[in-house]
Amino acid sequence: MIDAISFKNGTFRYLDQRYLPLKELYVETQNYLEAIEAIKTLAVRGAPLIGASAGYTVMLGINAYQGDKAGFPAYFANLVAEVNASRPTAVNLFFATKKMEAVYDANFEADSLEALVAKMTDMAYKIHNDEIDNCDKIARHGVELLKQDFADVLKSRKLNVLTHCNTGTLACCGIGTALGVIRLAYQEGLIERVITAESRPLLQGLRLTAWELEHDGIPFASISDSSSAILMQRGMIDFAVTGADRIVANGDSANKIGTYAHAISAKYHGLPFYIAAPVSTIDITMAEGSEIPIEERDADELRKIFGTQVATPTTPVVNYAFDVTPGTLIRGIITEKEAVVGNYNEGLARVVNG
């Protein structure tokens, strides 16, 4: 399996995804500020991977601390605030830092600083390992839902699936969320071909998902983001499945910009649209998608393509990194606990609190 991130002997190692697929560059650092920068610049990306990386980034910061126990609380609070500020939309990051804070809150008074650090290190590893395990469970629930929804179709042929951005090992630690569902479905003979949308402006679908699919030997074709509607119109897509960076109580789901357009097209053409994401992506403290903070990124991500200027430096740009797909357009939200279908307010609360 692709080794997207690892943490060993106080060193955080990550595959810099900005250079893929043309170059596989692994970076090692013991500097938490460098790790934060890797999250900010999308050297590491994808909601579950960001969460695991955030846990390791906190550990880098803790390992750099040279003061006594009395000064640690203020240092730790500032460290967590710095990590939290790196990416605002992916709730997995905050899920991870809250896990680290919970270990601190439960053990700071009783433990020595050395014992506390050991317990927090264990939690950082657990966050990572849990995401790997979650992917396997998500894939199984997703495949079972597909077998149910396409029972009649699968008697005569395999399915063609659309996905957007990257939700595989590079984004999720394990086999992936949406791409994990696709991988398992292909292994079980359900999938004919994968259609991966390019995912402008950073081309995660074209660069990363295509690279993973080619690595696995799964048949695929890459398309421009605006092509999915005509493929649906011509019967070349049977369903769509993507990941999510935040899912709120009513099922509204934030994901890579362009996802909403695919979902609208799928609805118009009568095709099911699924979200696959771990429970850590669900934020039931928010009632609806309008409450989700949407990251707006640097204009040069559009004005330049990998350093090449394609528009004048003064061209006005609106560059939202994410959009929100209403829960009403989503057939099912597939988690590691179950595939939630129907009333999302009830179902998502159940998997979060159950």
DRENDO-1510 file (C-alpha; in Angstrom, 1 decimal, always signed):
<recs>
REC; n; res; u; v; w
REC; 1; MET; +0.0; +0.0; +0.0 .
REC; 2; ILE; +1.1; +3.6; -0.6 .
REC; 3; ASP; +2.8; +5.0; +2.4 .
REC; 4; ALA; +1.3; +8.5; +2.5 .
REC; 5; ILE; +2.4; +9.4; +6.1 .
REC; 6; SER; +4.2; +7.8; +9.0 .
REC; 7; PHE; +5.7; +8.8; +12.3 .
REC; 8; LYS; +8.7; +7.1; +13.8 .
REC; 9; ASN; +11.3; +8.2; +16.4 .
REC; 10; GLY; +9.9; +11.7; +16.6 .
REC; 11; THR; +10.0; +12.2; +12.8 .
REC; 12; PHE; +7.0; +12.9; +10.6 .
REC; 13; ARG; +7.4; +11.5; +7.1 .
REC; 14; TYR; +5.0; +12.4; +4.3 .
REC; 15; LEU; +4.6; +12.0; +0.6 .
REC; 16; ASP; +4.5; +15.5; -0.8 .
REC; 17; GLN; +1.4; +15.2; -3.0 .
REC; 18; ARG; +2.0; +18.5; -4.8 .
REC; 19; TYR; +4.6; +16.7; -7.0 .
REC; 20; LEU; +2.5; +13.6; -7.9 .
REC; 21; PRO; +2.2; +11.8; -10.3 .
REC; 22; LEU; +5.4; +13.0; -12.0 .
REC; 23; LYS; +7.6; +12.8; -8.9 .
REC; 24; GLU; +7.4; +10.8; -5.7 .
REC; 25; LEU; +9.0; +13.0; -3.1 .
REC; 26; TYR; +9.1; +12.0; +0.6 .
REC; 27; VAL; +9.8; +14.6; +3.2 .
REC; 28; GLU; +10.9; +14.1; +6.8 .
REC; 29; THR; +10.6; +16.7; +9.5 .
REC; 30; GLN; +10.8; +17.1; +13.3 .
REC; 31; ASN; +9.6; +20.7; +13.1 .
REC; 32; TYR; +5.9; +21.2; +13.8 .
REC; 33; LEU; +5.8; +24.5; +11.9 .
REC; 34; GLU; +7.0; +22.7; +8.8 .
REC; 35; ALA; +4.3; +20.1; +9.3 .
REC; 36; ILE; +1.7; +22.8; +9.6 .
REC; 37; GLU; +2.9; +24.3; +6.4 .
REC; 38; ALA; +2.6; +20.9; +4.7 .
REC; 39; ILE; -1.1; +20.9; +5.8 .
REC; 40; LYS; -1.7; +24.5; +4.7 .
REC; 41; THR; -0.1; +24.0; +1.2 .
REC; 42; LEU; -1.8; +20.6; +0.5 .
REC; 43; ALA; +1.5; +18.7; +0.6 .
REC; 44; VAL; -0.7; +16.5; +2.8 .
REC; 45; ARG; -4.4; +16.6; +2.1 .
REC; 46; GLY; -7.7; +14.8; +2.3 .
REC; 47; ALA; -9.8; +15.1; +5.5 .
REC; 48; PRO; -8.9; +11.8; +7.2 .
REC; 49; LEU; -5.2; +12.2; +6.3 .
REC; 50; ILE; -5.2; +15.8; +7.6 .
REC; 51; GLY; -6.7; +14.5; +10.9 .
REC; 52; ALA; -3.9; +11.9; +11.3 .
REC; 53; SER; -1.3; +14.4; +10.3 .
REC; 54; ALA; -2.7; +16.9; +12.8 .
REC; 55; GLY; -2.2; +14.4; +15.6 .
REC; 56; TYR; +1.4; +13.9; +14.6 .
REC; 57; THR; +2.0; +17.6; +14.2 .
REC; 58; VAL; +0.9; +18.1; +17.7 .
REC; 59; MET; +3.4; +15.5; +18.8 .
REC; 60; LEU; +6.2; +17.3; +16.9 .
REC; 61; GLY; +5.3; +20.5; +18.8 .
REC; 62; ILE; +5.2; +18.7; +22.1 .
REC; 63; ASN; +8.5; +17.0; +21.4 .
REC; 64; ALA; +10.1; +20.4; +20.8 .
REC; 65; TYR; +9.0; +21.7; +24.2 .
REC; 66; GLN; +12.0; +22.4; +26.5 .
REC; 67; GLY; +10.3; +24.0; +29.5 .
REC; 68; ASP; +9.0; +22.6; +32.8 .
REC; 69; LYS; +5.5; +21.2; +33.6 .
REC; 70; ALA; +4.3; +24.6; +34.9 .
REC; 71; GLY; +4.8; +26.2; +31.5 .
REC; 72; PHE; +3.4; +23.4; +29.4 .
REC; 73; PRO; -0.4; +24.3; +29.6 .
REC; 74; ALA; +0.1; +27.7; +27.9 .
REC; 75; TYR; +2.5; +26.2; +25.3 .
REC; 76; PHE; +0.1; +23.3; +24.5 .
REC; 77; ALA; -2.9; +25.6; +24.1 .
REC; 78; ASN; -0.9; +27.8; +21.7 .
REC; 79; LEU; +0.3; +24.7; +19.8 .
REC; 80; VAL; -3.2; +23.4; +19.3 .
REC; 81; ALA; -4.4; +26.8; +18.2 .
REC; 82; GLU; -1.7; +26.9; +15.5 .
REC; 83; VAL; -2.5; +23.5; +14.2 .
REC; 84; ASN; -6.3; +24.3; +14.2 .
REC; 85; ALA; -5.6; +27.4; +12.1 .
REC; 86; SER; -4.0; +25.4; +9.3 .
REC; 87; ARG; -7.2; +24.4; +7.5 .
REC; 88; PRO; -10.7; +25.6; +8.4 .
REC; 89; THR; -13.1; +23.3; +6.5 .
REC; 90; ALA; -11.9; +19.7; +7.2 .
REC; 91; VAL; -13.5; +18.8; +10.6 .
REC; 92; ASN; -11.2; +15.8; +11.0 .
REC; 93; LEU; -8.4; +18.1; +11.9 .
REC; 94; PHE; -10.4; +19.5; +14.9 .
REC; 95; PHE; -11.5; +15.9; +15.7 .
REC; 96; ALA; -7.9; +14.9; +16.0 .
REC; 97; THR; -6.7; +17.9; +18.1 .
REC; 98; LYS; -9.7; +17.4; +20.4 .
REC; 99; LYS; -8.6; +13.8; +20.9 .
REC; 100; MET; -5.1; +15.1; +21.9 .
REC; 101; GLU; -6.6; +17.7; +24.2 .
REC; 102; ALA; -8.8; +15.0; +25.9 .
REC; 103; VAL; -5.7; +13.0; +26.7 .
REC; 104; TYR; -4.1; +16.2; +28.1 .
REC; 105; ASP; -7.1; +17.1; +30.2 .
REC; 106; ALA; -7.4; +13.6; +31.7 .
REC; 107; ASN; -3.8; +13.1; +32.6 .
REC; 108; PHE; -2.0; +16.4; +33.1 .
REC; 109; GLU; -2.6; +16.8; +36.8 .
REC; 110; ALA; -1.6; +13.2; +37.8 .
REC; 111; ASP; +1.1; +12.4; +35.3 .
REC; 112; SER; +4.7; +13.5; +34.9 .
REC; 113; LEU; +5.4; +15.4; +31.7 .
REC; 114; GLU; +7.2; +12.3; +30.3 .
REC; 115; ALA; +4.2; +10.0; +31.1 .
REC; 116; LEU; +1.8; +12.5; +29.6 .
REC; 117; VAL; +3.8; +12.7; +26.4 .
REC; 118; ALA; +3.9; +8.9; +26.1 .
REC; 119; LYS; +0.1; +8.8; +26.3 .
REC; 120; MET; -0.4; +11.5; +23.8 .
REC; 121; THR; +2.0; +9.7; +21.4 .
REC; 122; ASP; -0.2; +6.6; +21.8 .
REC; 123; MET; -3.3; +8.7; +20.9 .
REC; 124; ALA; -1.6; +10.1; +17.8 .
REC; 125; TYR; -0.9; +6.6; +16.6 .
REC; 126; LYS; -4.5; +5.5; +17.4 .
REC; 127; ILE; -6.0; +8.3; +15.4 .
REC; 128; HIS; -4.0; +7.2; +12.4 .
REC; 129; ASN; -4.7; +3.5; +12.8 .
REC; 130; ASP; -8.4; +4.1; +13.4 .
REC; 131; GLU; -8.6; +5.8; +10.0 .
REC; 132; ILE; -7.0; +2.8; +8.3 .
REC; 133; ASP; -9.5; +0.5; +10.0 .
REC; 134; ASN; -12.4; +2.9; +9.2 .
REC; 135; CYS; -11.7; +2.7; +5.5 .
REC; 136; ASP; -12.1; -1.1; +5.4 .
REC; 137; LYS; -15.5; -0.8; +7.2 .
REC; 138; ILE; -16.7; +2.0; +5.0 .
REC; 139; ALA; -15.8; +0.0; +1.9 .
REC; 140; ARG; -17.8; -3.0; +3.1 .
REC; 141; HIS; -20.9; -1.0; +4.0 .
REC; 142; GLY; -20.6; +0.8; +0.6 .
REC; 143; VAL; -20.4; -2.3; -1.4 .
REC; 144; GLU; -23.4; -3.8; +0.4 .
REC; 145; LEU; -25.5; -0.7; -0.4 .
REC; 146; LEU; -24.5; -0.9; -4.1 .
REC; 147; LYS; -25.5; -4.5; -4.2 .
REC; 148; GLN; -28.9; -3.5; -2.8 .
REC; 149; ASP; -29.4; -0.5; -5.0 .
REC; 150; PHE; -28.2; -2.1; -8.2 .
REC; 151; ALA; -29.4; -5.7; -7.6 .
REC; 152; ASP; -31.2; -5.9; -11.0 .
REC; 153; VAL; -28.6; -4.1; -13.0 .
REC; 154; LEU; -25.8; -6.3; -11.7 .
REC; 155; LYS; -27.5; -9.4; -13.0 .
REC; 156; SER; -26.6; -8.4; -16.5 .
REC; 157; ARG; -23.6; -6.1; -16.4 .
REC; 158; LYS; -21.0; -4.2; -14.2 .
REC; 159; LEU; -21.3; -0.6; -13.2 .
REC; 160; ASN; -19.5; +2.6; -14.2 .
REC; 161; VAL; -18.8; +5.0; -11.4 .
REC; 162; LEU; -17.9; +8.7; -11.2 .
REC; 163; THR; -15.7; +10.1; -8.4 .
REC; 164; HIS; -14.3; +13.5; -7.7 .
REC; 165; CYS; -11.0; +14.7; -6.2 .
REC; 166; ASN; -9.0; +12.1; -4.3 .
REC; 167; THR; -10.4; +9.9; -1.6 .
REC; 168; GLY; -7.9; +7.0; -1.7 .
REC; 169; THR; -4.8; +6.1; +0.4 .
REC; 170; LEU; -3.3; +9.5; -0.3 .
REC; 171; ALA; -6.3; +11.2; +1.4 .
REC; 172; CYS; -7.4; +8.7; +3.9 .
REC; 173; CYS; -4.5; +6.6; +5.3 .
REC; 174; GLY; -6.1; +3.2; +4.5 .
REC; 175; ILE; -7.7; +2.0; +1.2 .
REC; 176; GLY; -9.8; +5.1; +1.1 .
REC; 177; THR; -13.3; +6.3; +1.7 .
REC; 178; ALA; -15.1; +6.7; -1.7 .
REC; 179; LEU; -12.1; +5.2; -3.5 .
REC; 180; GLY; -12.1; +2.4; -0.9 .
REC; 181; VAL; -15.7; +1.6; -1.8 .
REC; 182; ILE; -14.7; +1.6; -5.5 .
REC; 183; ARG; -11.6; -0.6; -4.9 .
REC; 184; LEU; -13.6; -3.3; -3.0 .
REC; 185; ALA; -16.5; -3.1; -5.5 .
REC; 186; TYR; -14.0; -3.7; -8.3 .
REC; 187; GLN; -12.5; -6.6; -6.4 .
REC; 188; GLU; -15.9; -8.2; -6.1 .
REC; 189; GLY; -16.7; -7.8; -9.8 .
REC; 190; LEU; -19.2; -4.9; -9.5 .
REC; 191; ILE; -17.2; -2.2; -11.4 .
REC; 192; GLU; -16.4; -2.0; -15.1 .
REC; 193; ARG; -14.7; +1.4; -15.2 .
REC; 194; VAL; -14.0; +4.4; -13.0 .
REC; 195; ILE; -14.5; +8.0; -14.3 .
REC; 196; THR; -12.4; +10.4; -12.3 .
REC; 197; ALA; -13.1; +14.1; -12.7 .
REC; 198; GLU; -9.9; +16.2; -12.9 .
REC; 199; SER; -10.8; +18.4; -9.8 .
REC; 200; ARG; -9.6; +21.8; -10.8 .
REC; 201; PRO; -7.8; +23.9; -9.9 .
REC; 202; LEU; -5.3; +21.6; -8.2 .
REC; 203; LEU; -6.2; +18.5; -10.2 .
REC; 204; GLN; -6.3; +16.0; -7.4 .
REC; 205; GLY; -8.6; +13.7; -9.5 .
REC; 206; LEU; -6.3; +13.8; -12.6 .
REC; 207; ARG; -3.0; +13.7; -10.7 .
REC; 208; LEU; -3.8; +11.6; -7.6 .
REC; 209; THR; -6.8; +9.4; -8.1 .
REC; 210; ALA; -5.7; +8.5; -11.6 .
REC; 211; TRP; -2.3; +7.6; -10.2 .
REC; 212; GLU; -3.8; +5.4; -7.5 .
REC; 213; LEU; -6.1; +3.6; -10.0 .
REC; 214; GLU; -3.3; +3.0; -12.4 .
REC; 215; HIS; -1.1; +1.8; -9.5 .
REC; 216; ASP; -4.0; -0.8; -8.7 .
REC; 217; GLY; -4.6; -1.8; -12.3 .
REC; 218; ILE; -8.3; -0.6; -12.2 .
REC; 219; PRO; -9.7; +0.5; -15.5 .
REC; 220; PHE; -10.4; +4.3; -15.5 .
REC; 221; ALA; -10.8; +7.4; -17.6 .
REC; 222; SER; -10.1; +11.0; -16.5 .
REC; 223; ILE; -12.4; +13.8; -17.6 .
REC; 224; SER; -12.8; +17.5; -17.2 .
REC; 225; ASP; -15.0; +18.5; -14.3 .
REC; 226; SER; -17.6; +19.9; -16.7 .
REC; 227; SER; -17.9; +16.6; -18.7 .
REC; 228; SER; -19.8; +14.5; -16.1 .
REC; 229; ALA; -23.3; +15.7; -17.3 .
REC; 230; ILE; -22.8; +14.6; -20.9 .
REC; 231; LEU; -21.4; +11.2; -19.7 .
REC; 232; MET; -24.5; +10.7; -17.6 .
REC; 233; GLN; -26.7; +11.8; -20.4 .
REC; 234; ARG; -25.1; +9.1; -22.7 .
REC; 235; GLY; -25.4; +6.4; -20.1 .
REC; 236; MET; -21.7; +6.2; -19.4 .
REC; 237; ILE; -22.1; +6.7; -15.6 .
REC; 238; ASP; -24.3; +4.6; -13.3 .
REC; 239; PHE; -23.6; +6.3; -10.0 .
REC; 240; ALA; -21.3; +8.7; -8.3 .
REC; 241; VAL; -19.5; +8.5; -5.0 .
REC; 242; THR; -17.2; +11.1; -3.4 .
REC; 243; GLY; -15.8; +11.8; +0.0 .
REC; 244; ALA; -16.5; +14.8; +2.3 .
REC; 245; ASP; -14.6; +17.2; +4.4 .
REC; 246; ARG; -17.5; +18.0; +6.7 .
REC; 247; ILE; -21.0; +16.5; +7.0 .
REC; 248; VAL; -23.6; +18.4; +9.1 .
REC; 249; ALA; -26.7; +17.2; +10.9 .
REC; 250; ASN; -29.1; +17.3; +8.0 .
REC; 251; GLY; -26.7; +15.5; +5.6 .
REC; 252; ASP; -25.4; +18.6; +3.8 .
REC; 253; SER; -21.9; +17.7; +2.9 .
REC; 254; ALA; -18.9; +19.9; +2.1 .
REC; 255; ASN; -16.4; +18.5; -0.4 .
REC; 256; LYS; -13.9; +19.6; -3.0 .
REC; 257; ILE; -15.3; +22.3; -5.3 .
REC; 258; GLY; -17.2; +20.8; -8.2 .
REC; 259; THR; -18.9; +18.0; -6.1 .
REC; 260; TYR; -22.2; +19.9; -5.9 .
REC; 261; ALA; -22.4; +20.2; -9.8 .
REC; 262; HIS; -21.9; +16.4; -10.1 .
REC; 263; ALA; -24.7; +15.8; -7.6 .
REC; 264; ILE; -27.1; +18.1; -9.4 .
REC; 265; SER; -26.4; +16.3; -12.7 .
REC; 266; ALA; -26.8; +12.9; -11.1 .
REC; 267; LYS; -30.2; +14.0; -9.6 .
REC; 268; TYR; -31.4; +15.2; -13.0 .
REC; 269; HIS; -30.4; +12.0; -14.7 .
REC; 270; GLY; -31.9; +9.8; -12.0 .
REC; 271; LEU; -28.6; +8.4; -10.8 .
REC; 272; PRO; -27.7; +7.8; -7.1 .
REC; 273; PHE; -25.0; +10.0; -5.5 .
REC; 274; TYR; -23.3; +8.7; -2.4 .
REC; 275; ILE; -20.9; +10.2; +0.1 .
REC; 276; ALA; -18.4; +8.0; +1.9 .
REC; 277; ALA; -16.7; +9.4; +5.0 .
REC; 278; PRO; -15.7; +8.4; +8.5 .
REC; 279; VAL; -17.8; +9.4; +11.5 .
REC; 280; SER; -15.1; +11.8; +12.4 .
REC; 281; THR; -16.2; +13.9; +9.4 .
REC; 282; ILE; -19.7; +14.3; +10.7 .
REC; 283; ASP; -20.3; +17.6; +12.7 .
REC; 284; ILE; -23.8; +17.4; +14.2 .
REC; 285; THR; -23.2; +20.7; +16.0 .
REC; 286; MET; -24.1; +22.4; +12.7 .
REC; 287; ALA; -27.7; +22.1; +11.6 .
REC; 288; GLU; -27.2; +22.8; +7.9 .
REC; 289; GLY; -24.5; +23.4; +5.3 .
REC; 290; SER; -24.8; +27.2; +5.3 .
REC; 291; GLU; -22.9; +27.1; +8.6 .
REC; 292; ILE; -19.9; +25.4; +7.2 .
REC; 293; PRO; -16.9; +27.7; +6.8 .
REC; 294; ILE; -15.7; +27.5; +3.2 .
REC; 295; GLU; -12.0; +28.1; +2.6 .
REC; 296; GLU; -11.2; +30.6; -0.2 .
REC; 297; ARG; -7.7; +30.0; -1.5 .
REC; 298; ASP; -5.1; +32.0; -3.3 .
REC; 299; ALA; -6.1; +33.4; -6.6 .
REC; 300; ASP; -2.9; +32.2; -8.3 .
REC; 301; GLU; -4.2; +28.6; -8.0 .
REC; 302; LEU; -6.4; +29.6; -10.9 .
REC; 303; ARG; -4.2; +32.2; -12.6 .
REC; 304; LYS; -1.3; +29.7; -12.7 .
REC; 305; ILE; -1.1; +26.0; -13.5 .
REC; 306; PHE; +2.0; +24.6; -11.7 .
REC; 307; GLY; +3.8; +27.8; -12.0 .
REC; 308; THR; +2.9; +28.7; -15.6 .
REC; 309; GLN; +0.9; +31.9; -15.9 .
REC; 310; VAL; -2.4; +31.3; -17.8 .
REC; 311; ALA; -4.1; +34.6; -16.9 .
REC; 312; THR; -2.9; +38.0; -16.2 .
REC; 313; PRO; -1.8; +38.7; -12.6 .
REC; 314; THR; -4.6; +41.3; -12.3 .
REC; 315; THR; -7.4; +38.9; -13.4 .
REC; 316; PRO; -10.0; +39.0; -10.6 .
REC; 317; VAL; -10.6; +35.5; -9.2 .
REC; 318; VAL; -13.0; +33.7; -6.9 .
REC; 319; ASN; -11.4; +30.5; -5.7 .
REC; 320; TYR; -13.5; +28.6; -3.3 .
REC; 321; ALA; -11.9; +25.3; -2.3 .
REC; 322; PHE; -15.1; +23.5; -1.4 .
REC; 323; ASP; -18.8; +23.5; -2.1 .
REC; 324; VAL; -21.8; +22.1; -0.1 .
REC; 325; THR; -24.0; +19.4; -1.6 .
REC; 326; PRO; -27.5; +19.4; +0.0 .
REC; 327; GLY; -28.4; +16.2; +1.8 .
REC; 328; THR; -31.5; +16.1; -0.4 .
REC; 329; LEU; -29.3; +15.2; -3.4 .
REC; 330; ILE; -27.5; +12.4; -1.5 .
REC; 331; ARG; -28.8; +8.8; -1.7 .
REC; 332; GLY; -26.7; +7.6; +1.2 .
REC; 333; ILE; -23.9; +8.6; +3.5 .
REC; 334; ILE; -21.6; +5.6; +4.0 .
REC; 335; THR; -19.7; +5.5; +7.3 .
REC; 336; GLU; -17.6; +2.9; +9.1 .
REC; 337; LYS; -20.6; +2.2; +11.4 .
REC; 338; GLU; -23.3; +1.9; +8.7 .
REC; 339; ALA; -24.6; +3.4; +5.5 .
REC; 340; VAL; -27.1; +6.0; +6.5 .
REC; 341; VAL; -30.1; +6.3; +4.2 .
REC; 342; GLY; -33.2; +8.4; +4.6 .
REC; 343; ASN; -33.6; +10.7; +7.6 .
REC; 344; TYR; -30.1; +12.1; +8.1 .
REC; 345; ASN; -30.9; +14.1; +11.2 .
REC; 346; GLU; -31.8; +10.8; +12.9 .
REC; 347; GLY; -29.3; +8.6; +11.2 .
REC; 348; LEU; -26.2; +10.8; +11.6 .
REC; 349; ALA; -27.0; +11.5; +15.2 .
REC; 350; ARG; -27.2; +7.7; +15.7 .
REC; 351; VAL; -23.8; +7.0; +14.3 .
REC; 352; VAL; -22.2; +9.9; +16.1 .
REC; 353; ASN; -23.6; +9.1; +19.5 .
REC; 354; GLY; -24.1; +5.3; +19.2 .
</recs>
